[in-house]
Amino acid sequence: MKTNILTSLVTSALPVKNRQSIILALFILLGASCTNDKAELLNPPQKNACDTLNATFVTVKSIITTKCSSSRCHGAAAAKGGVILETYDQIKAKADRIKQRAIIEKTMPPSVPLSTNDIAVLQCWLDSGMPNN
């Protein structure tokens, strides 16, 4: 459609030789503008928020030790609700409960809520399959 409008404008106002040159130039420009259109260059992949977080078990263990198990709630000595969160296996076994209470409901820990960053780290660790790293 654009080519037809441009062609009609060019053909009505210019001598034949100039019209042919301009039409040729337009087609060359149109052809050149469509080269090397790689999708990854036009739309680069967005970085996942988890890419910038240190969502390893070491980091998760530090959060849980500081906020949950060393506060006399979910350590071996207290084990409130029968939940102990000291080892990888114990934490992994309660992953659904941790997600529900700490990330979704934000009711744990009860005294001082987790920071936005702590929640993001826990979420990324859970989403990545809870690696033991």
N, C-alpha and C positions, 0 to 999 in steps of 0.2 A: 504494500500500500504506500509506504513512504517513497519507494523507488518510483512508482507511477506519478505521484505528485511532483517529485523533484524532476522527473523526466519531462513532464508537461510544462513545468516552469522553464526549464532549460531550453526545450525545443521551441517554445513560442517567442523567445527573446533574442536568441543568438543565431548567427549564421551556421550553416551545416557543419563546417569544419570544426568550429569551436564547440558546437553541441556534441559532436562525436568525442572530442577530447575530454570534455567534462563528464560525459556519461561513462567513458572508459575509466577515468580517474575515480568516479564514484564506486564503480564495481570493484576496482582494485582496493579501495579503502574498506569496502564492506567485506571483502575476502580476507584482508589482512587483519581486520579486527576480530576475526573468529578463530585465530590460531592460538594454540598453546593454552586452551582453557581447561586446565586440570582442576578437577573438583576440589582436591586437597589444597590447592593454592587459592582458589576462589572462596572456599569455605573451610578454613583450617579447623581441625578438630578442637573442641573446647576442652580445656583442662578440667579434669574432675577435681572437685574440692578435696577429695582424699589424696590426690597427688601431692599436695603441699603439707599434709599432716604427717606426723610421725605415728601412724596407727599400727604400731607393733605390739606384741604381747607385753614386752618390757614396759612400754608406756602405759598400756592398759593396767598392768599389774601395779604400777606406781600409783595410778589414780585410785584404784580399788583399795590398795593398802592404806593410802592416806585418808581417803574419804569413807571407807566402809569397814575394813577388817581391823585396822588399828584403833578405831574409835570405840572399841569394846562392844560392837554390835555383831559383826560377822567374822570375828576371829575365832579360833578354836576354843578359847576360854569362855566366851559368851554364847556364841552361836544362836543369836536371836532368831526365832522362827525355824530353828533347826538348819539354818543356812550358814555354811562356812565358805568364805571366799579368800582362800590363801594360796591355792595351787592352780595351775593351768586347768587341770581336769575339773576341779571344783567350780571354777569360774565358767568354763565352757558348758558344764552341765546345767548351770543356772542362766545361760545366755538369754533365753526367752524371758525369764523373769527380770533380769537386769534391764533388758530393752524395755519391757513394759513399765517397770517402776521408775527407772532412772531417766529414760529417754522420752517415752511417750507421756506418762503421767507426771513425771518430774516430782514424785513424792519421796524419792530416796536420793541421797540421804535426807532424813527428816529435819535435821537441824540447819545445815547449810547446803543449799542446792549446788549441784555441779555447775561449773562455769560453762558457757557456750562452747568454748574450745574443748573441754573435757567431754561434753556430750557428743561433739563432732568426732572426736577421736574414737570414742566407744562405738558410735554408729558406723564409722568407716571400718573399724576392726571387725565388727559383726558382719557388715556387708561384704567384706573380703574373705569371708569363710573362717574367721577366727584363727588365723595362723599362729603357731607357737614359735614366734621369732623374737 
